[in-house]
Amino acid sequence: MPKITRRSGELPPGEAAKLHSLVDYRPGSVVSRALVQSEIGSLTLFAFDKGQGLSEHTAPYDAHVQILDGAAHITVGGRPVDAFKGEIVRLPANVPHALEARRRFKMLLTMIREKKGGG
């Protein structure tokens, strides 16, 4: 399991921010920074050093990975996907997925929690 360094710090309202500069690479680590956390979803930035990753797991909600720098090797439901800067990959709810940094990369993870019931 990689060492994950978490930084806090939501985005200030009404200001433009360069996403790729809000999280830094750290040797041998995965660094994350939560930008938005709410009951309906979250935005989290990640920086993966080469050789780091997240082992296969599932999430109860759809997730979207936007590559901000470098390239990621992602497996979704056993299918390999190579995603590059400027690309996005949807990770469906309850489908096993994993990420691997064959070279370092940064990503924005958007989790959208589905509203259940008669809303």
C-alpha distances in whole Angstrom, upper triangle without the diagonal:
4,7,9,12,15,18,21,24,26,28,32,35,37,35,34,31,29,26,24,25,24,20,20,17,16,15,11,10,10,13,15,18,20,23,25,24,27,27,28,25,23,22,19,19,15,15,13,13,14,11,9,8,7,8,11,12,16,17,21,22,23,21,22,20,22,22,23,23,22,20,17,17,16,17,19,20,20,22,20,21,21,22,24,25,27,26,25,23,23,21,23,22,21,20,17,15,12,12,12,13,16,17,17,18,18,19,20,19,22,22,25,26,29,32,33,36,40,39
4,6,10,12,16,19,22,24,26,29,32,35,33,31,28,26,23,21,22,21,17,16,14,12,11,8,6,7,10,12,16,18,21,23,23,26,27,28,24,22,21,17,16,13,12,10,10,11,9,6,7,7,9,13,14,17,19,22,23,23,20,21,19,21,19,21,20,19,18,16,16,16,17,20,22,21,22,21,21,20,21,22,23,25,24,23,22,23,21,23,23,22,22,18,16,13,12,11,11,14,15,14,15,15,16,18,18,21,21,25,26,29,32,34,37,40,39
4,7,10,13,16,20,22,24,27,30,33,31,30,26,25,22,20,21,19,15,14,12,10,10,8,5,6,8,11,14,16,20,22,22,25,26,27,24,21,20,17,15,12,12,10,11,13,12,9,10,10,12,16,17,19,20,23,24,24,22,22,20,22,21,21,20,20,20,18,19,19,21,23,25,24,26,24,24,23,23,23,24,26,26,25,24,25,23,25,25,24,24,21,19,16,14,14,14,17,17,15,16,16,17,18,18,21,22,25,26,30,32,34,38,41,39
4,6,10,13,16,18,21,24,27,29,28,27,23,22,19,18,18,16,12,12,11,10,11,10,6,5,5,7,10,13,16,18,18,21,23,24,21,18,16,13,12,9,10,9,11,14,13,10,10,10,13,16,16,18,18,21,21,22,19,20,18,19,18,19,18,19,19,17,18,18,20,22,24,24,25,23,23,22,21,22,22,24,24,22,22,22,21,23,23,23,23,20,18,15,14,14,14,17,17,14,14,14,14,15,15,18,18,22,23,27,29,31,35,38,36
4,7,10,13,16,18,21,25,27,25,25,21,20,17,16,16,14,10,10,10,9,11,11,7,6,5,6,8,11,15,17,17,21,23,24,21,18,16,13,12,10,10,10,12,15,16,12,13,13,16,19,19,21,20,23,23,24,21,21,19,20,19,19,19,19,20,19,21,21,23,24,27,28,28,26,26,24,23,23,22,24,25,24,24,24,23,26,25,25,26,23,21,18,17,17,16,19,18,15,15,14,15,15,16,19,19,23,24,28,30,32,36,39,37
4,7,10,13,15,18,21,24,23,22,19,19,16,16,15,12,10,11,12,11,14,14,11,9,6,5,6,8,11,14,14,17,20,21,18,15,13,10,10,9,10,12,14,18,18,15,15,15,18,20,19,20,19,22,21,22,19,19,18,19,19,18,19,20,21,20,22,21,24,25,27,28,29,27,26,25,24,24,23,24,24,23,23,23,22,24,24,24,25,23,21,19,18,18,18,22,21,17,16,14,14,14,14,16,17,20,22,25,27,30,33,36,34
4,7,10,12,15,18,21,19,19,16,16,14,14,13,10,8,10,12,12,16,16,13,11,8,6,5,7,9,12,13,17,20,21,18,14,13,10,10,10,11,14,16,20,21,18,18,18,21,23,22,23,21,24,23,23,20,20,19,19,19,18,19,21,22,21,24,24,26,27,30,31,31,29,28,27,25,24,23,24,24,23,24,24,24,26,26,27,27,26,24,22,20,21,20,24,22,18,17,14,15,14,15,17,18,21,22,26,28,31,34,36,34
4,7,10,12,15,19,17,18,15,16,14,15,14,11,10,13,15,16,19,20,17,14,11,8,5,6,7,10,10,14,17,19,16,13,12,10,10,12,14,17,19,23,24,21,20,20,23,25,23,24,22,23,22,23,20,20,19,20,20,19,21,23,24,23,26,25,28,28,31,32,33,31,29,29,26,26,24,24,25,24,25,25,24,26,25,27,28,27,25,24,22,23,23,26,25,21,20,17,16,15,15,16,17,20,21,24,26,29,32,34,31
4,6,9,12,15,14,15,12,14,13,14,13,9,10,14,17,18,21,22,19,17,13,11,7,6,6,9,10,14,17,18,16,13,11,10,11,13,15,19,21,25,26,23,23,22,26,27,26,26,23,25,23,23,21,20,20,19,20,19,20,23,25,24,27,27,29,29,32,34,34,32,30,29,27,26,24,24,25,23,25,25,25,27,26,28,29,29,27,26,24,25,24,28,26,23,20,17,16,14,15,16,17,20,21,25,26,29,32,33,31
4,6,9,12,12,13,11,13,12,15,14,10,12,16,19,20,24,25,21,19,15,12,8,7,4,6,8,11,15,16,14,11,9,10,11,14,17,20,23,26,28,25,24,23,26,28,26,25,22,23,21,21,19,19,19,18,20,18,21,24,25,25,27,27,29,29,31,34,33,32,30,29,26,26,23,23,24,22,23,23,24,25,25,27,28,28,26,26,24,26,25,29,27,24,21,17,16,14,14,14,15,17,19,22,23,26,29,31,28
4,6,9,8,9,8,11,10,13,12,9,12,16,19,21,25,26,23,20,17,14,10,9,6,7,11,13,17,17,15,12,10,11,11,15,17,21,24,27,29,26,25,25,28,29,28,27,24,25,23,22,20,19,19,17,19,17,20,23,25,25,28,27,30,29,32,34,34,32,30,29,26,25,22,21,22,21,23,23,24,26,26,29,30,30,28,27,25,27,26,29,27,24,21,17,16,13,15,14,16,18,20,23,24,28,31,31,28
4,7,6,9,9,12,13,16,15,12,15,18,22,24,28,29,26,24,20,17,14,13,9,10,14,15,19,19,18,15,14,15,15,18,21,24,27,30,32,30,29,29,32,33,32,31,28,29,26,26,23,22,22,21,22,20,22,26,28,28,31,31,33,33,36,38,38,36,33,32,29,28,25,24,25,24,27,27,28,30,30,32,33,34,31,31,29,31,30,33,31,27,24,21,20,17,18,18,20,21,23,26,26,30,32,33,30
4,6,9,10,14,14,18,17,15,18,22,25,27,31,33,29,26,23,20,17,15,11,11,14,15,19,18,17,16,14,16,17,21,23,27,30,33,35,32,31,31,34,35,33,32,29,29,26,26,24,23,23,22,23,21,24,28,29,30,33,32,35,34,37,39,38,37,34,33,30,29,26,24,26,25,27,27,28,30,30,33,34,35,33,32,31,33,32,35,33,30,26,23,21,18,19,18,20,20,22,25,25,29,31,31,28
4,7,10,13,15,18,18,16,20,23,26,29,33,34,31,29,25,23,19,18,14,14,17,18,22,21,20,18,17,19,19,23,25,28,31,34,36,34,33,33,36,37,35,34,31,31,28,27,25,24,24,22,24,21,24,28,30,31,34,33,36,35,38,41,39,38,35,34,30,29,26,24,26,25,28,28,30,31,32,35,36,36,34,34,32,34,33,36,34,30,27,24,22,19,21,20,22,22,25,27,27,31,33,33,29
4,6,10,12,15,14,13,17,20,23,26,30,32,29,26,23,21,17,17,13,15,18,20,23,22,21,19,16,18,17,21,22,26,28,31,34,32,31,31,35,36,34,34,31,32,29,28,25,23,23,21,22,19,22,25,28,29,32,32,35,34,38,40,38,37,33,32,28,27,23,22,24,24,27,27,29,31,32,35,35,36,33,33,31,32,31,33,31,28,25,21,20,18,20,20,22,23,26,28,29,33,35,35,32
4,7,9,12,12,12,15,18,21,24,28,30,27,25,22,20,17,17,13,15,19,21,24,23,21,18,16,17,16,19,20,24,26,29,32,30,29,30,33,34,33,32,30,31,28,26,24,21,21,18,19,16,18,22,24,26,29,29,32,32,36,37,36,34,31,29,25,23,20,18,21,21,24,25,27,30,31,34,34,34,32,31,28,30,28,31,28,25,22,19,18,16,18,18,21,22,25,28,29,33,36,36,32
4,6,9,8,8,12,14,18,21,24,26,24,21,18,16,14,14,11,14,17,20,23,22,20,17,14,14,12,15,16,20,22,25,28,26,26,26,30,31,30,30,28,29,26,25,22,20,18,16,16,13,15,19,21,23,26,26,30,30,33,35,34,31,28,27,23,21,17,17,19,19,22,24,25,28,29,32,32,32,29,28,25,26,25,27,25,21,18,15,15,13,16,17,20,22,25,27,29,33,36,36,33
4,6,6,7,10,12,15,19,22,24,22,19,17,15,14,15,12,15,19,22,25,24,21,18,14,14,11,14,14,18,20,22,25,24,23,25,28,30,29,29,27,29,26,25,21,19,17,14,13,10,12,16,18,20,23,24,27,28,32,33,31,29,26,24,20,18,14,14,17,17,20,22,24,27,28,31,31,31,27,26,23,24,22,24,21,18,15,12,13,12,15,16,20,22,25,28,30,34,37,38,35
4,5,5,8,11,13,17,20,21,19,16,14,12,11,12,10,13,16,19,22,21,18,15,11,10,8,10,11,15,17,20,22,20,20,21,25,26,25,25,24,26,23,21,18,15,13,11,11,8,10,14,16,17,20,21,24,25,28,29,28,26,23,21,17,16,12,12,14,15,17,19,21,24,25,28,27,27,24,22,20,21,19,21,19,16,13,9,9,8,12,13,17,19,22,25,27,31,34,35,32
4,6,6,8,10,14,17,19,17,14,12,12,11,13,13,16,19,22,25,24,20,17,13,12,8,9,9,12,14,17,19,18,18,20,23,25,25,26,24,27,24,23,19,16,14,11,9,6,7,11,13,15,18,19,23,24,28,29,27,24,22,19,16,14,11,11,14,15,17,20,21,24,26,28,27,27,23,21,18,18,16,19,16,13,10,7,8,9,13,15,18,21,24,27,30,33,37,38,35
4,6,7,10,13,16,19,17,15,12,12,11,14,13,16,20,23,26,26,22,19,15,13,10,11,10,14,15,18,21,20,20,22,25,27,28,28,27,29,27,25,22,20,17,15,13,10,10,13,16,18,22,23,26,27,31,32,31,28,25,23,20,17,14,15,18,19,21,23,24,28,29,31,30,29,26,24,21,21,18,21,18,14,12,10,11,12,15,17,21,24,27,30,32,36,39,40,37
4,7,10,13,17,19,16,14,11,10,8,10,9,13,16,20,23,23,19,16,12,10,8,9,10,14,15,19,21,19,19,21,24,26,26,26,25,27,25,24,20,18,16,15,14,11,12,15,18,19,22,23,26,27,30,31,30,28,25,24,21,19,16,17,19,19,21,22,23,26,27,29,29,28,25,23,21,21,19,22,19,16,13,10,11,11,14,16,18,21,24,27,30,33,36,38,35
4,7,10,13,15,12,10,7,7,7,10,11,14,17,20,23,23,20,16,13,10,7,7,6,10,12,15,18,16,16,17,21,23,23,24,23,26,24,23,19,18,15,14,13,11,11,14,16,16,20,20,24,25,28,29,28,26,24,22,19,18,16,17,18,18,20,22,22,25,26,28,27,26,23,21,18,18,16,19,16,13,11,8,10,10,13,15,18,21,24,28,30,33,36,38,36
4,6,10,12,10,10,7,9,10,13,14,18,20,24,27,27,23,20,16,13,10,9,6,9,10,13,16,14,16,18,21,24,25,26,25,28,27,26,22,20,17,16,14,12,11,13,16,16,20,21,24,26,29,30,29,26,24,22,20,18,16,18,20,20,22,24,24,27,28,30,29,27,24,21,18,17,15,17,15,11,10,9,11,13,15,19,21,25,27,31,33,36,40,42,39
4,7,9,8,8,7,10,12,15,17,20,22,26,29,28,25,21,18,15,11,9,5,7,6,10,12,11,13,16,19,22,23,25,25,28,27,26,22,21,18,17,14,13,11,12,14,14,17,19,22,25,28,28,27,24,23,20,18,17,16,18,20,20,21,24,24,27,28,29,28,26,23,20,16,15,12,14,12,8,8,8,11,14,16,20,22,26,28,32,35,37,41,43,41
4,6,5,7,7,11,13,17,19,22,23,27,30,30,26,23,20,17,14,11,8,8,7,10,12,11,13,16,19,22,23,26,26,29,28,28,24,23,20,20,17,16,14,15,17,17,19,21,24,26,29,29,29,26,25,22,21,20,19,22,23,23,24,26,26,29,29,30,29,27,24,20,17,16,13,15,13,10,11,11,14,17,18,22,24,28,30,33,36,39,42,45,43
4,6,9,10,14,16,20,22,25,27,30,33,33,29,26,23,20,17,13,10,9,6,8,10,10,13,16,19,22,24,26,27,31,30,30,26,25,22,22,19,18,16,15,17,17,19,21,23,26,29,28,28,25,25,22,22,21,20,24,24,25,25,28,27,30,31,31,30,27,24,20,17,15,12,14,12,10,12,13,17,19,21,25,26,30,32,36,39,41,45,47,45
4,7,10,13,17,20,23,26,26,30,32,32,29,25,23,19,17,13,11,8,6,7,8,7,10,13,15,19,21,24,25,29,29,28,25,24,21,22,19,19,17,16,17,16,17,19,21,24,27,26,26,23,23,21,21,21,21,24,24,25,24,26,25,28,29,29,27,24,21,18,15,13,11,13,12,10,13,14,17,19,20,24,25,29,31,34,37,39,43,46,44
4,6,10,13,16,19,22,22,26,28,28,25,22,20,16,14,10,8,6,6,9,9,7,9,11,14,18,19,21,22,25,25,25,22,22,19,19,17,17,16,16,16,15,17,18,20,23,25,25,25,23,22,21,20,20,20,23,23,23,22,24,23,26,26,26,25,22,20,16,14,12,11,13,13,10,12,12,14,16,17,21,22,26,28,31,34,36,40,42,41
4,7,10,13,16,19,19,23,25,25,21,18,16,12,10,7,6,5,6,9,10,7,7,9,12,16,16,19,19,22,22,21,18,18,15,16,15,15,14,14,15,13,15,15,18,20,23,23,23,21,20,19,18,18,18,20,20,19,19,21,19,23,23,23,22,20,17,14,11,11,10,13,13,10,10,10,11,13,13,17,18,22,24,27,30,33,36,39,37
4,7,10,13,16,17,20,23,23,20,16,14,10,8,5,5,7,9,12,13,10,11,12,15,18,18,20,20,23,22,22,18,18,15,16,15,14,14,15,16,15,17,18,20,22,25,25,26,23,22,21,19,19,18,20,20,20,20,21,20,23,23,24,24,22,19,16,14,14,13,16,15,11,11,9,11,12,13,16,18,21,23,27,29,32,35,38,36
4,7,10,12,13,17,19,20,16,12,10,7,5,4,6,9,12,15,16,13,12,12,16,18,17,18,17,20,19,19,16,15,13,14,14,14,14,16,17,16,18,18,20,21,24,25,25,23,22,21,19,19,18,19,19,18,18,19,18,21,21,22,22,21,18,16,14,15,14,18,17,14,12,10,9,10,10,13,14,18,20,23,26,28,32,34,32
4,6,9,11,14,17,18,15,11,9,6,5,7,9,12,15,18,20,17,16,16,19,21,20,20,19,21,19,19,16,16,14,15,15,14,16,18,19,18,21,20,23,23,26,28,28,26,24,23,21,21,19,19,20,19,20,20,20,22,22,24,24,23,21,19,17,18,18,21,20,16,14,11,11,10,10,12,14,17,19,23,25,28,31,33,31
4,6,7,11,14,14,11,8,6,4,6,9,12,15,18,21,22,19,18,17,20,21,20,19,17,19,17,17,14,15,14,15,16,16,18,20,21,20,22,21,23,23,26,28,28,27,25,24,22,22,20,20,20,19,19,19,19,21,20,22,23,22,20,20,18,20,20,24,23,19,17,14,12,10,9,10,11,14,16,20,21,24,28,30,27
4,7,10,14,14,11,7,5,6,7,11,14,17,20,23,25,22,20,20,23,24,22,22,19,20,18,18,15,15,14,14,16,15,18,21,22,21,24,22,25,25,27,29,29,28,26,25,22,22,20,19,20,18,19,19,20,22,21,24,25,25,22,22,20,22,22,26,24,21,18,14,12,10,10,10,12,14,16,19,21,24,27,29,26
4,7,10,10,8,5,5,7,10,13,17,20,23,26,27,24,22,21,24,24,22,21,18,18,16,16,14,14,15,15,18,17,20,23,24,23,25,23,25,25,27,29,29,29,27,26,24,24,22,21,21,19,20,19,19,20,20,22,24,24,22,22,22,24,24,28,27,24,21,17,15,11,11,9,10,11,13,16,18,21,24,25,23
4,7,8,6,5,7,8,12,15,18,21,24,27,28,24,22,20,23,23,20,19,16,16,14,15,14,15,16,17,20,20,23,25,25,24,26,24,25,24,26,29,29,29,27,28,25,26,24,23,23,20,21,19,19,20,18,20,22,23,22,22,22,24,25,29,28,25,22,19,17,13,12,10,9,11,11,15,16,19,22,23,21
4,5,5,6,9,12,15,18,22,24,28,30,31,27,25,23,25,25,22,20,16,15,14,15,14,16,18,19,22,23,26,28,28,26,28,26,27,25,27,30,30,30,29,30,27,28,27,25,25,22,22,20,19,20,18,20,23,24,23,24,24,27,28,32,31,29,26,22,19,16,14,12,10,10,9,12,13,16,18,20,17
4,6,8,12,14,18,20,24,26,30,32,32,29,26,24,25,24,21,19,15,13,12,14,15,17,19,21,24,25,28,30,30,28,29,26,27,25,26,29,30,31,29,30,28,30,29,27,26,23,22,20,19,19,16,18,21,23,23,24,25,28,30,33,33,31,28,25,22,18,16,13,10,9,7,10,10,12,15,17,15
4,7,11,14,17,20,24,26,30,32,32,29,26,23,25,24,21,18,14,13,10,12,12,14,17,19,22,23,27,29,28,26,28,25,25,23,24,28,28,29,27,28,26,27,27,25,24,20,20,17,17,16,14,17,20,22,21,23,24,27,29,32,32,30,27,24,20,17,14,11,8,6,5,7,8,11,14,15,13
4,7,10,14,16,20,22,26,28,28,25,22,20,22,21,18,16,12,12,9,10,9,11,14,15,19,20,23,25,25,23,24,21,22,21,22,25,26,26,24,25,23,24,23,22,21,17,17,15,14,14,13,16,18,19,19,20,20,24,25,28,28,26,23,20,16,13,10,7,5,5,5,9,10,14,17,19,16
4,6,10,13,17,19,23,25,26,22,20,18,20,20,18,16,13,13,11,11,9,11,12,14,16,17,20,22,22,20,22,20,22,20,22,25,25,25,23,24,21,22,21,20,19,16,16,15,14,15,15,17,19,19,18,19,19,22,22,26,26,23,20,17,13,10,8,6,5,7,9,12,14,17,21,22,20
4,7,10,14,16,20,23,24,20,18,17,20,20,19,17,15,16,13,12,10,10,10,11,13,13,17,19,19,18,20,19,21,20,23,25,25,24,22,21,19,19,18,17,16,14,15,14,14,16,16,19,20,20,18,18,17,20,20,24,23,20,17,13,10,7,6,5,7,9,12,15,17,21,24,26,23
4,7,10,13,16,19,20,17,15,14,18,19,17,17,15,16,15,14,11,11,10,11,12,12,15,17,17,16,18,17,19,19,22,24,24,23,21,20,18,18,17,16,16,14,15,15,15,17,17,19,20,19,17,16,15,17,17,21,20,17,14,11,8,6,5,7,9,12,14,18,20,23,27,29,26
4,7,10,14,16,18,15,14,14,18,19,18,19,17,19,17,16,13,12,10,10,10,9,11,14,15,14,17,16,19,20,23,24,24,22,20,19,16,16,14,14,15,14,15,16,16,19,19,21,21,21,18,16,14,16,15,18,17,14,11,7,6,5,6,9,12,15,18,21,24,27,30,32,30
4,6,10,13,14,11,11,11,15,17,17,18,17,20,18,17,14,13,10,10,10,10,10,12,13,12,14,14,17,18,22,22,22,20,18,17,15,15,14,15,15,14,15,16,16,19,20,21,21,19,16,14,11,12,11,15,14,11,8,5,5,6,8,11,13,17,20,23,26,29,32,34,32
4,7,10,12,10,10,12,16,18,19,20,20,23,22,21,17,16,12,12,10,9,9,10,11,11,14,15,18,20,23,23,23,20,18,17,15,14,13,15,16,16,17,18,18,22,23,24,23,21,18,15,12,12,10,13,11,7,6,4,7,9,11,15,17,21,23,27,29,32,36,38,36
4,6,8,6,7,9,13,16,17,19,20,23,22,21,18,16,13,13,11,11,10,10,10,9,11,13,16,18,21,21,21,18,17,15,14,14,14,16,16,16,17,19,18,22,23,23,22,20,16,13,10,8,6,10,8,5,5,6,8,11,13,16,18,22,25,28,31,33,37,39,38
4,6,6,8,12,15,18,20,22,23,27,26,25,21,20,17,17,14,14,12,10,11,11,13,15,18,21,24,23,23,20,19,16,16,15,15,18,19,19,20,22,21,25,26,27,25,22,19,15,12,10,7,9,7,5,7,9,12,15,16,20,22,26,28,31,35,37,41,43,41
4,6,8,12,15,18,20,23,24,28,27,26,22,21,18,18,15,15,12,10,10,10,11,14,17,20,23,22,21,18,17,15,15,15,15,19,19,20,20,22,22,25,27,27,25,22,19,15,12,8,5,6,4,4,8,11,14,17,18,22,24,28,30,33,36,39,42,45,43
4,7,10,12,15,18,21,23,27,27,25,22,22,18,19,17,18,15,13,12,11,11,13,15,19,21,20,20,17,17,15,16,16,18,21,21,21,20,22,21,25,26,25,23,20,17,13,10,7,5,6,7,8,10,13,15,19,19,23,24,28,30,33,36,38,42,45,43
4,7,10,13,15,18,20,23,24,23,20,19,16,17,15,17,15,13,13,10,11,12,14,17,20,19,19,17,17,15,16,16,18,21,20,20,19,21,19,22,23,23,21,18,15,11,9,6,5,8,9,8,10,12,13,16,16,20,21,25,27,30,33,35,39,41,40
4,6,10,12,15,16,20,20,19,16,16,14,15,14,16,15,14,12,9,9,9,11,14,16,16,16,14,14,14,14,16,17,19,18,17,16,17,16,19,19,19,17,14,11,8,5,4,6,9,10,10,10,11,12,14,14,17,18,22,23,26,30,31,35,38,37
4,7,8,11,13,16,17,17,14,15,13,16,15,17,17,16,15,11,11,10,10,12,14,14,16,14,15,15,15,17,19,21,19,17,15,16,14,16,16,16,14,11,9,6,5,7,9,12,14,13,13,13,13,14,13,16,16,19,21,23,27,28,32,35,34
4,6,10,13,16,17,17,16,17,15,18,18,21,21,19,17,13,12,10,10,12,13,12,14,14,15,16,17,20,22,23,21,19,17,17,14,16,16,15,13,10,8,5,7,8,11,14,16,16,16,17,16,18,16,18,18,21,22,24,27,29,32,35,35
4,7,10,14,15,15,14,16,15,18,19,22,22,21,18,14,12,10,8,9,9,10,12,12,14,16,17,20,22,24,21,19,16,15,12,13,13,12,10,6,5,4,8,10,14,16,19,19,18,19,17,18,16,18,17,20,20,22,25,26,30,33,33
4,7,10,12,13,12,15,15,18,19,22,23,23,20,16,15,12,10,10,10,11,14,15,16,18,19,22,23,24,22,19,16,15,11,12,11,9,8,5,6,7,10,13,16,19,21,21,20,19,18,18,15,16,15,17,17,19,22,23,26,30,29
4,7,9,10,10,13,14,18,20,23,24,24,21,18,17,13,12,10,10,12,14,16,16,19,19,22,24,24,21,18,15,13,9,9,7,5,6,5,6,9,12,15,19,21,23,23,21,20,18,18,14,15,12,14,14,15,19,19,23,26,26
4,5,7,8,12,13,17,19,22,24,24,22,19,18,15,14,12,12,15,17,18,18,20,20,23,24,23,21,17,15,12,9,8,6,5,7,8,9,11,14,17,20,23,25,24,21,20,17,16,12,12,9,11,10,12,15,16,20,23,22
4,7,9,13,15,19,22,24,27,27,25,22,22,18,17,14,14,18,19,21,21,23,22,25,26,26,23,19,17,13,10,9,5,5,9,10,12,15,17,21,24,27,28,27,25,23,20,18,14,13,10,10,8,9,12,12,16,19,19
4,6,10,13,16,19,22,25,26,24,21,21,17,17,14,15,18,19,20,20,22,21,23,24,23,20,16,14,11,9,7,4,7,10,12,12,15,17,21,23,26,27,26,23,21,18,16,12,10,7,6,5,7,10,12,15,18,17
4,7,10,13,17,19,22,23,21,18,18,15,15,12,13,17,17,18,17,19,17,20,21,19,17,13,11,7,6,5,4,8,9,11,11,14,15,19,21,24,25,24,21,19,16,14,10,8,6,6,7,8,12,14,17,20,19
4,7,10,13,16,18,19,18,15,16,13,13,11,13,16,16,16,15,16,15,17,17,16,14,10,8,6,5,6,7,10,10,12,10,12,13,16,18,21,22,21,18,16,12,10,7,6,4,6,9,11,15,17,21,23,21
4,6,10,13,15,17,15,13,14,12,13,12,15,17,16,16,13,14,12,14,14,13,10,7,6,4,6,8,10,13,13,14,12,13,13,16,17,20,20,19,15,13,10,8,6,5,7,8,12,14,17,20,23,25,23
4,6,9,12,13,11,10,11,10,12,12,15,17,16,14,12,12,9,11,11,10,8,5,5,6,8,11,13,16,14,14,11,11,10,13,14,16,16,15,12,10,6,6,5,7,9,12,15,17,21,23,27,29,27
4,6,9,11,10,10,12,12,15,15,18,20,18,16,13,12,9,9,8,7,6,4,7,9,11,14,17,19,18,18,15,15,12,14,14,17,16,14,11,9,5,5,7,8,11,14,17,20,23,26,29,31,29
4,6,7,7,7,11,11,15,16,19,20,18,16,12,10,7,6,5,6,6,6,9,12,13,17,19,22,20,19,16,15,12,13,12,14,13,11,7,6,4,7,9,11,15,17,21,23,27,29,33,35,32
4,7,9,10,14,15,18,19,23,24,22,19,16,14,10,8,5,6,8,9,12,15,17,20,22,25,23,23,19,18,15,15,13,15,13,11,7,5,5,7,10,13,16,19,23,25,28,31,35,36,34
4,7,9,13,15,18,20,24,24,22,19,16,13,10,8,5,8,10,12,14,17,19,23,25,27,25,24,20,18,15,14,11,13,10,8,5,5,7,10,13,16,19,22,26,29,32,35,38,40,37
4,7,10,13,17,19,23,22,20,17,14,11,9,6,6,9,11,13,14,18,19,23,25,27,25,23,19,17,13,12,9,10,7,6,4,7,9,12,15,18,21,24,28,30,33,36,40,42,40
4,7,10,13,16,19,19,17,13,10,7,6,4,6,10,9,11,12,15,16,20,23,24,21,20,16,14,11,9,7,8,7,7,6,8,9,13,14,17,20,23,26,28,32,34,38,40,38
4,6,10,12,16,15,14,10,8,6,5,7,9,11,10,11,10,13,14,17,20,21,18,16,12,10,7,6,6,7,8,8,6,8,9,12,13,16,18,21,24,26,30,32,36,38,36
4,7,10,13,12,11,7,6,5,6,9,12,14,12,12,11,13,13,17,19,19,16,14,11,8,6,5,6,7,9,11,10,12,12,15,15,18,19,22,24,26,30,32,36,38,37
4,6,10,9,8,6,5,6,7,11,13,15,12,11,9,10,10,13,15,16,13,11,7,6,5,6,9,10,13,13,12,13,12,14,13,15,16,19,21,23,27,29,32,35,34
4,6,6,5,4,6,9,10,14,17,18,15,13,10,11,9,12,14,14,10,8,5,5,7,9,12,13,16,17,16,17,15,17,15,17,17,20,21,23,27,28,31,34,33
4,5,5,6,7,11,12,16,18,19,15,13,9,9,7,8,11,11,7,6,4,7,9,12,15,16,19,20,18,18,16,17,15,16,16,17,19,20,24,25,28,31,30
4,6,8,10,14,16,19,22,22,19,16,13,11,9,9,11,9,6,5,6,9,12,15,18,19,22,23,22,22,20,20,18,19,18,19,20,20,24,24,27,30,30
4,7,10,13,15,19,22,23,20,18,14,14,12,13,14,13,9,7,7,9,12,13,17,18,21,22,21,22,21,22,20,21,21,22,23,24,28,28,31,34,34
4,7,10,13,16,20,20,17,16,12,13,11,13,15,15,11,10,9,10,12,13,16,17,19,21,20,21,20,21,19,21,21,22,24,24,28,29,32,35,34
4,7,10,13,17,18,15,14,11,13,12,14,17,17,13,12,9,9,10,11,13,13,16,18,17,18,17,19,18,20,21,23,25,26,30,31,34,37,36
4,6,10,13,14,11,11,8,11,11,14,17,18,14,13,10,10,10,11,12,13,15,16,15,16,15,17,16,18,19,21,24,25,28,30,34,36,35
4,7,10,12,10,10,9,13,13,17,20,21,17,16,13,12,10,10,10,10,12,13,12,14,13,16,16,18,20,22,25,27,31,33,36,38,37
4,7,8,6,7,7,11,13,16,19,21,18,17,14,13,10,11,11,11,12,12,10,11,10,13,13,16,18,20,23,25,29,31,35,36,35
4,6,6,8,10,14,16,19,22,24,21,21,17,16,13,13,11,12,11,11,9,10,10,13,14,17,20,22,25,27,31,33,37,39,37
4,6,9,11,15,17,21,23,26,24,23,19,18,15,15,13,14,12,11,8,9,9,11,14,16,19,22,25,27,31,34,37,38,36
4,7,10,14,17,20,23,25,23,23,20,19,17,17,16,17,16,15,12,11,10,11,13,15,18,20,24,26,29,32,35,36,34
4,7,10,13,16,20,22,20,20,17,17,15,16,15,17,16,15,12,12,10,11,12,13,16,18,22,23,27,29,33,34,32
4,7,10,13,16,19,17,17,15,15,13,15,16,18,17,17,13,12,9,9,10,10,13,15,18,20,23,26,29,30,28
4,6,10,13,15,13,14,11,12,11,14,15,17,18,17,14,14,11,11,10,10,12,14,17,18,22,24,27,29,28
4,6,9,12,11,12,10,12,13,16,18,20,21,20,17,16,13,12,10,9,10,11,14,15,18,20,24,26,24
4,7,9,7,8,7,10,11,15,17,19,21,20,18,17,13,13,10,10,9,11,13,14,18,19,23,25,24
4,6,6,9,9,12,14,18,21,23,25,24,21,20,17,16,13,12,10,10,11,12,15,17,20,22,22
4,6,9,10,13,16,19,22,25,27,26,23,22,19,17,14,12,10,10,9,10,13,14,17,20,20
4,6,9,13,16,19,22,25,27,27,25,24,21,20,16,15,13,13,12,13,16,16,19,22,22
4,6,10,13,17,20,22,25,25,23,22,20,19,16,16,14,15,15,15,19,19,22,25,25
4,7,11,14,18,20,22,22,21,21,19,19,16,17,15,17,17,18,22,22,25,28,28
4,7,10,14,16,18,19,17,17,15,16,13,15,14,16,17,19,23,24,27,30,30
4,7,10,13,15,15,14,15,14,15,13,15,15,18,20,22,25,27,30,33,32
4,7,10,12,12,11,12,11,13,12,15,16,19,21,23,27,28,32,35,34
4,6,9,9,9,12,12,15,15,18,19,22,24,27,30,32,36,39,38
4,5,5,7,9,11,14,15,19,20,24,26,29,33,35,38,41,39
4,7,9,12,14,18,18,22,24,27,30,32,36,38,41,44,43
4,7,10,13,17,18,22,24,28,30,33,36,39,42,45,43
4,7,10,14,16,20,22,26,28,31,35,37,41,43,41
4,7,10,13,16,19,22,25,28,31,34,38,40,38
4,7,10,13,16,20,23,26,29,32,35,37,35
4,6,10,13,16,19,22,25,28,32,34,31
4,6,10,13,16,19,22,25,29,30,28
4,6,10,13,16,19,22,25,27,25
4,6,10,13,16,19,22,24,22
4,6,10,13,15,19,21,19
4,6,9,12,16,18,16
4,6,9,13,15,13
4,6,10,12,11
4,7,9,7
4,7,7
4,6
4
